[in-house]
Amino acid sequence: MGIAMVWKQFLGLAPFFLSALLALAAALSYRALAKRRARRSPLATRQVGHVPGQQLVERISDHETEMLIGVMLMYMALPLMFAGWAGMRIDWDSIRWGFAEWLSVAAAASMFVYGLRSYIRHLNKRGRARDGLLAERVTGMQLNRLVAQGCIVMHDLPGEGFNIDHVVISPRGVYAVETKSFRKPRGVSDERNDPSHQVRFDGRTLSFPDFNTTRPIEQALQQAQWVQRYLREALGTDVPVIPAVALPGWFVVMEEEVWRNAPVKVFTPMGDGAKFMSKNLPRLDPALRGLVATALAQRFPTVAG
């Protein structure tokens, strides 16, 4: 068997190697491009402790990934090997390119582009989800310190088609806390007095170094209103629910009048940033706080047997 014949036999495997190389090149190129223009996490370089079971959660995620890879290998084993076997037995001299062949190439290219778009979309969503998870962990760990001040703290409270990141039941009221993670532009320092590291709040709008937004304020208001309605229906009495937005990793700047009068409390949970929730201004007696905690606990799902 001549070299040309051997080459023609293995030519049938070319689509597999070509597809793998293109996928690897596309993924690495996009990652490199995204890294060059990426914004920086507001919690970059900070030490963050683990929440209970954090390493188990990571192990579960790794096992689920390995399970998915195993299922994919089982599913694709016979089709891939059959396609490779058939490709090595194609008589390439008899192939004449026509409409069917070009249609197959176009379909393969379309599938590749669709897969690449799906990869990029979910890679970006995963990055945002990881930022949000880290921000919620940091905020939750700081809020948990309020338990020693007589507060009850709940996390990831299910609503109706949404979730509330944190709820703090304190003597002065109930706080519905929405945590947000907004990345900093590249080159921003970590100095407190550096304007590029600050977010300004005027009572309605959050002004970051390179953009403004009102969405977190609106979201916090809507969620607090839902909690207040839910408690009114569950307890038959009005319980003050105060909306709040936590911005871990940012320095929040606002006027004292804004802090007192704004409908939403905007704060950084780092250090003593959340201590205002536990200040001794009692409005809810211990019995009512217990009823509120019991009512909200009903929203959590039960563990399957």
C-alpha positions in Angstrom: 0.0 0.0 0.0 1.5 3.3 -1.1 1.9 6.5 0.9 -0.9 8.1 -1.2 -3.3 5.3 -0.4 -2.5 5.5 3.3 -3.0 9.3 3.2 -6.4 8.9 1.4 -7.5 6.5 4.1 -6.7 8.8 6.9 -8.1 11.8 5.1 -11.5 10.6 6.4 -10.3 11.5 9.9 -9.5 15.1 8.9 -12.9 16.5 9.9 -12.4 15.3 13.5 -9.0 16.9 13.9 -10.0 20.0 12.0 -13.1 20.5 14.1 -11.1 20.0 17.4 -8.3 22.4 16.3 -10.8 25.1 15.3 -12.8 24.7 18.5 -9.6 25.0 20.6 -8.3 27.9 18.6 -11.6 29.8 18.8 -12.0 29.2 22.5 -8.4 30.3 23.3 -8.6 33.3 21.0 -11.8 34.6 22.6 -10.5 34.0 26.1 -7.3 36.0 25.3 -9.3 38.8 23.7 -11.8 38.9 26.6 -8.9 39.0 29.1 -7.3 42.0 27.4 -10.5 44.1 27.5 -12.0 42.6 30.7 -13.0 44.8 33.6 -11.8 43.9 37.1 -13.8 42.3 39.8 -14.4 44.7 42.7 -13.2 41.9 45.1 -10.0 41.2 43.2 -7.0 40.6 45.5 -9.3 40.4 48.6 -9.2 37.4 50.9 -12.6 35.7 51.1 -13.4 33.0 53.6 -15.4 29.9 52.8 -19.1 29.5 53.6 -20.2 26.3 55.3 -19.8 23.4 52.8 -18.1 25.5 50.2 -15.5 22.9 49.3 -18.2 20.2 49.1 -20.2 22.4 46.7 -17.1 22.7 44.5 -16.6 18.9 44.7 -20.2 18.3 43.7 -19.8 20.6 40.7 -16.6 18.8 39.6 -18.4 15.4 39.9 -21.4 16.7 37.9 -19.0 17.9 35.1 -17.3 14.5 35.1 -20.7 12.8 34.9 -21.7 14.9 31.9 -18.4 14.1 30.1 -19.0 10.4 30.8 -22.5 10.5 29.4 -21.3 12.4 26.3 -18.6 9.8 25.7 -21.2 7.0 26.0 -23.6 8.8 23.6 -21.0 9.7 21.0 -18.8 6.6 21.1 -20.5 4.5 18.4 -21.4 7.4 16.0 -17.9 8.9 16.2 -16.1 5.6 15.7 -18.5 4.6 12.9 -18.0 7.9 11.1 -14.2 7.5 11.4 -14.3 4.0 10.1 -16.5 5.0 7.2 -14.4 8.0 6.4 -11.3 5.9 6.1 -13.0 3.8 3.5 -14.2 6.6 1.2 -12.9 6.4 -2.3 -11.8 10.1 -2.6 -11.0 9.7 -6.3 -14.7 9.1 -7.0 -16.0 12.1 -5.0 -17.5 14.8 -7.1 -18.4 18.0 -5.3 -21.9 19.1 -5.9 -24.9 20.6 -4.1 -25.2 17.9 -1.5 -21.6 18.2 -0.5 -21.6 21.9 -0.2 -24.8 21.8 1.7 -23.1 19.5 4.2 -20.2 21.8 4.6 -22.5 24.8 5.1 -24.5 22.8 7.7 -21.3 21.9 9.5 -20.1 25.5 9.5 -23.4 26.7 10.8 -23.4 24.2 13.6 -19.8 25.3 14.5 -20.8 29.0 14.6 -23.9 28.2 16.6 -21.8 26.2 19.1 -19.2 29.0 19.3 -21.9 31.6 20.0 -23.4 29.4 22.6 -19.9 29.0 24.2 -19.3 32.7 24.3 -22.7 33.5 25.6 -22.6 31.0 28.5 -18.9 31.8 29.2 -19.9 35.4 29.8 -23.0 34.4 31.8 -20.8 32.1 33.9 -18.4 35.0 34.6 -21.2 37.2 35.8 -22.7 34.4 37.9 -19.4 33.8 39.6 -19.0 37.5 40.3 -22.5 37.5 41.8 -21.9 34.4 43.8 -18.7 35.8 45.3 -20.4 39.1 46.1 -23.3 37.4 47.8 -20.9 35.2 49.8 -19.0 38.2 51.0 -22.1 40.2 51.9 -23.7 37.1 53.6 -20.6 36.5 55.7 -20.6 40.2 56.9 -24.3 40.2 57.6 -24.0 37.0 59.6 -22.0 39.0 62.1 -25.2 40.9 63.0 -26.6 37.8 64.7 -24.4 38.6 67.7 -26.3 42.0 67.8 -29.7 40.3 68.1 -30.5 40.1 64.4 -31.9 37.1 62.4 -30.3 36.7 59.0 -31.6 34.7 56.1 -30.1 34.2 52.7 -31.4 33.5 49.2 -35.1 33.8 50.2 -37.4 32.5 47.4 -40.0 35.0 46.2 -42.5 34.6 43.4 -40.3 34.1 40.3 -37.2 35.8 41.9 -35.1 35.5 45.0 -34.0 38.0 47.7 -30.3 37.7 48.4 -30.5 38.5 52.1 -33.1 39.4 54.7 -32.0 40.9 58.0 -34.7 40.9 60.8 -33.4 43.5 63.3 -35.0 45.3 66.3 -35.4 48.4 64.1 -37.1 46.7 61.1 -36.7 44.1 58.4 -34.1 44.8 55.7 -34.4 43.2 52.2 -30.9 43.3 50.8 -30.0 43.0 47.1 -26.3 42.4 46.4 -24.8 43.6 43.2 -21.3 43.0 41.7 -20.3 45.6 39.2 -16.8 45.2 37.7 -14.3 48.1 37.8 -12.6 49.5 34.6 -9.1 48.2 34.0 -6.5 50.3 35.8 -8.7 51.4 38.7 -6.8 51.5 42.0 -8.0 50.3 45.4 -7.5 53.6 47.2 -10.5 54.8 49.1 -10.0 58.5 48.1 -9.6 57.6 44.4 -12.7 58.8 42.6 -12.4 55.9 40.1 -12.9 53.5 43.0 -16.0 55.1 44.3 -19.7 54.9 43.5 -21.8 57.9 44.2 -25.5 57.7 45.2 -27.8 60.7 45.0 -30.9 59.0 46.3 -32.0 57.6 43.0 -29.0 56.8 40.7 -25.8 54.9 41.3 -22.9 56.7 39.5 -20.0 54.4 38.8 -16.7 55.7 37.3 -17.9 55.0 33.7 -21.7 54.5 33.8 -24.9 55.3 35.8 -27.7 52.9 36.7 -31.0 53.0 38.6 -31.9 49.3 38.1 -30.5 48.0 41.5 -32.5 50.7 43.4 -35.7 49.9 41.5 -35.2 46.1 42.1 -34.5 46.6 45.8 -37.7 48.7 46.2 -39.8 46.1 44.4 -38.5 43.2 46.5 -39.0 45.1 49.7 -42.6 45.8 48.7 -43.1 42.2 48.0 -41.8 41.1 51.4 -44.0 43.7 53.1 -47.1 42.5 51.3 -46.2 38.9 52.1 -45.8 39.6 55.8 -49.0 41.6 55.9 -50.9 38.6 54.4 -49.1 36.1 56.7 -49.3 38.0 60.0 -52.2 40.4 59.5 -50.1 43.4 60.4 -47.8 45.9 58.7 -44.1 45.3 59.3 -41.6 47.9 58.1 -39.4 46.5 55.4 -36.4 48.6 54.3 -34.8 48.0 50.9 -31.1 48.0 50.8 -28.4 47.5 48.1 -25.0 46.0 49.0 -22.0 46.8 46.8 -19.1 44.7 48.1 -15.7 46.0 47.0 -16.8 49.6 46.3 -16.6 52.7 48.4 -20.1 54.3 48.5 -20.1 58.1 48.6 -23.3 60.1 49.5 -24.4 63.1 51.4 -25.7 62.6 54.9 -29.1 63.9 53.9 -29.3 61.3 51.2 -28.4 58.6 53.7 -31.2 59.7 56.0 -33.9 60.3 53.4 -33.3 58.0 50.4 -35.9 55.2 50.1 -33.1 52.7 49.6 -30.0 52.2 51.8 -26.9 51.7 49.7 -23.8 50.5 51.5 -20.7 48.4 51.3 -20.8 45.3 53.6 -17.0 45.4 54.1 -15.8 46.1 57.7 -18.6 47.7 59.7 -20.6 48.8 56.7 -23.7 46.8 57.7 -23.6 47.8 61.3 -26.4 50.4 60.8 -28.9 47.6 60.7 -28.3 46.6 64.3 -28.3 50.0 65.9 -30.5 50.2 69.0 -33.6 51.8 67.7 -36.2 49.2 68.6 -39.3 49.2 66.6 -40.1 45.4 66.5 -40.5 43.5 69.8 -38.8 40.1 70.0 -42.1 38.2 69.7 -42.9 39.9 66.4 -39.4 39.4 65.1 -39.9 35.7 65.8 -43.2 35.6 63.9 -41.6 37.4 60.9 -38.7 34.8 60.9 -41.2 31.9 61.0 -43.3 33.4 58.2 -40.3 34.0 55.9 -38.9 30.5 56.7 -42.1 29.0 55.1 -40.8 30.2 51.7 -37.8 27.9 51.8 -38.2 24.5 50.0 -38.3 21.2 52.0 -35.5 18.7 51.6 -36.6 15.7 49.5 -36.7 12.3 51.2 
